[in-house]
Amino acid sequence: NRKPKKGVAYAKLAGLCDSPGSIARYLINTPGLSKSALGEYLSNSAAMNIQVADSYFKHTISQSEEWINAVKDENLVDALEHFFSGIHPPGEAGPLERLINRFTSMYYTSNPDQFESKDTIYVLTHALLMLNSSLHKKAASKYRLSIDDFASDVRRSADCKNVSVEWLQKTYRRLKRSPLQVHGALSSSSSGR
């Protein structure tokens, strides 16, 4: 439960799984797995882990009703929450970045017409995670962004210059009212609110 690599090695040895797809199914169907350990395993850069993550996210996220509804409603925040609902991302930059890249690709593939490019989604995802921290983490209280500063800062990026101010303001108000429900390194649980 705490060492996914060892758990998967044991499952392979016991004949429970032998391919990336069967490992993903094993991870999906094994109750009680640590969400932190799962996040660590699925964000690992080893070739096998990447293949397992491909299958895992295909079967748990992209086919789920929550994901489909979030994409249909063009709700990037709900899609981001759902993506991280089953895992707790690690705090290291590399693994977290791999998960953000995976989310960006999945969202863009699911809804290529909402934003100009995959890069736009990537920048917005980072902006939303930073805004969530700015609004809800006590340690970030001196860096709180106003709604106008947030919209201005995001639109300053070449990839986001055409994202509507209305969308950014609506998203800001949503995050201010209700923080992203993500855990692990992205948690806003240290809020003073």
N, C-alpha and C positions, 0 to 999 in steps of 0.2 A: 504494500500500500504506500509506503514512503519511498521506495526505490523502484521506480517503474522499469528501469533497465533490467534489474534483477528479476522482477516479477514477470516480465515478458520472456526473459531467458528461461525461467522456470516453466512457464506456460508452453514454450516451444519444446522443452525437454519432455514435458508430460504429454506432448502430442495435442495440446489444445489449440495451437495455432502454428502456422508455418509460412505465411505470406503476409505482406503488408495489409491486405484486405482482412485476413483472418485475425491479425493482431488488432486491427481497428475494431472489429466486431467483439473481440475479447474485451477490449477496453470499454466499449460501449455497454456491454452486457454484464460486466462484473460490478456488482453493487458495492458501495462503500469505498471506492477508490478515492484517494486524496485528490481534491481538485487542484491543489498546489503542485503535487507530484505529476498530475496529468498535464498541467500547463507546462511544466518543465520538460516533460517527455515530448510533447507535441511541438514545442518550439526549438527543439534540438536541431542542429544543422547537419547531423549525419544523414546520409542518403536514405537509409531505412526509415528513420524517424520522419523524414519529409514525405515519403510514400505512405506511411501509416497516417500521418496528419491529413494528407490528401483524402484518403478514404474516410477517416474519422469525421472530418468536417463535411464531406459530401453527404454522409449518412445521418449526421446529427443536426447539422445546421441548415444547409441549403435545401433540404427537403421538408423542413419543419413548417408547421402552420404559422408560427410566430415570425420566422424569417420571411416567408412568402408574403404575409400581411404587411410587414414593415417595408419590404421592397415595393410592394404594390402601392402602399400609401406614401412612398418616397420619404420614409422616416428613417433617416440615417442614425439618429440617436437610438431608436428602438432596435434597429438592426445591430448596432454596436453593443448594446446591452445584451441582446440575445446571443451574439457571438461569444461573449465572455461569460455567459450564464453557467456553462458547464465546466469551466476551467478557471483557475486563478493564475494570471500571468506572473512569471518571475520578475524580479526587480532589475535584473541585469539588462543593459541596453540592447545587446545583440538578440537574445531570445524574444524580448518584448517587441523589438523592431520586426522580427520575422512574423510574429503574430499580427501586427498591424498591417504588414504587407499582405499577408494572407487575407485578412478581413477586406482590405482595399480591393484586392483582385476579385474576391467573391462578390462583393457588393457591385462592383463595376460590371462583372459578367452577368449578374442578375438584373441590372438596370442601367444599361449603357447610355441611356438618353437623359437621365436626370441632370447629370453634370457634364461639363465639357470633356473631361478626361479622367483617367484613373488617377493621374497626379492631383487633380482637384480633390478627389475623395481622400487621397492620402494626406494632403495638407489640412483638409477639414477635420479629418479624424484626429490628427495631432492637436489641432486648435481646440476641438471639443474636449479632449482629455485634459489639456492644460486649463481650459476654462472651468471644467469641473473641479479641478484642484484649486484654482483661484477662488472660486465661489464657496467651496465647502470645506477646505482643509484649514484648520486653525493656524498651522504653520505658514500658510500662504496669505494670511489676512492682510498683510501690508501690500500685497500685490494684486488686490481685487481689481478686476477690470470692470469698467462701466459698459453698458450696452453699446454706446457709441464707439468707445475705444476698441471693443471686441470686433465690431463690424469693420471699423477702419483698418485695424491690424490685419484681419483676414484678407480683406480686399486689396491690401498692399502687395500681397503675393501675386506674382504673374499668373499662377495657376488658378487663382480665385477672384480675379478682377471682375469677372462677370457673374459671380454669385450674388444674388439679389440681397440688398440690405434688409428687405422684409423677411427673407428666409433666415438670415443671420439673427435678426432681432427676435423672431419667433423662437428660434432654437435657443438663444440666450435666455429668454423668459422661461422656457421649458426647463432648462438645466438649473436655473436659479430656484424655481419652484420645487423641482424634484431632481436630486442629484442622480447621475448615472449609477446604476446598480451594478458595479463591477467590483471585483475583489482582488486580493493579492496586491501587487505593486500599484494598481490603479485605484485602490479603494479610497473613498472619501470618508471612511469611518472615523478618521481622526478629527472630524469636524467638531467645532465647539458649539454646534447648534442643536 
